Amino acid sequence: MKNLSNNNIIHIKDGDIEYLQFRKLLEYKDKVKHCYTTKSNDYEVDDGVNYKRLYNSLKLDYNKLVKIKEQIHSNYVQVINSEEEKPDKVDGLITNKKEISFSLRFADCTPIYLYDPVKDVIGDIHSGWKGTVGKIAQVAVRKMMQEYNSNPEDIICCIGPAIGKCHFEVDEDVKNIFENTFSYMNMNNRIIEKGEIKEGKQKYFIDTNLINRTMLEEIGLLKENIIESNICTVCNKEVLHSYRVDGENAGRNTAIMSLI
Ligand SMILES: [Zn+2]
């Protein structure tokens, strides 16, 4: 299968267990573990067997896995203090507790990995387009600042594979929501690109990566601490699950993060 390694990402193949990792976060591999899984397995639909194999490969404890019961494309972020907690109807989890691992599900939406190496805090965030409009990345960073006294200048943020501007085509209504929410950034010409007219409807392309990067810089993260995967889930549909491509039948890629 196609290898998605690039300057920021390394594509690991451990037998039939496959995942992507950020080179930047691997610099801290003695303190934090993470991955983004591929189409080789859909961990949401198996009975735990493949999940356990993935956890073995990552050398994480499967019994300390915390999932969100239902991700709802919100901007709600929850602080987790124990693996016994069962978060529901939120789209981001943060903790400073070691060994609890977070596992969130994605099919085109943006996974955002946050790591503060000074205060030892992590965040695993599901930023769908609605979550991006709700600025969930900023909500999460603000929560790290309030709960754990994180300094945004210390926080490393990795923006994972998601539907890129090349494929995130929307109608006028969604375009207007982005335009109204982010026009203050003064970069509408880069965030929004006019596409074709299809069946009488003007289409637009939206750059959610750039929006997320900009809102993170706005809240105080350093440019050099924001790393993008530069991988579009639709462009790489043979390797990654994509809702745009597979619709209701789409599987899910899993973004895992844990302090160790
Ligand atoms: Zn694409």
Boltz pocket constraint, residues with backbone or C-beta under 6 A from the ligand:
constraints:
  - pocket:
      binder: B
      contacts: [[A, 163], [A, 164], [A, 165], [A, 166], [A, 167], [A, 232], [A, 233], [A, 234], [A, 235], [A, 236]]
      max_distance: 6.0
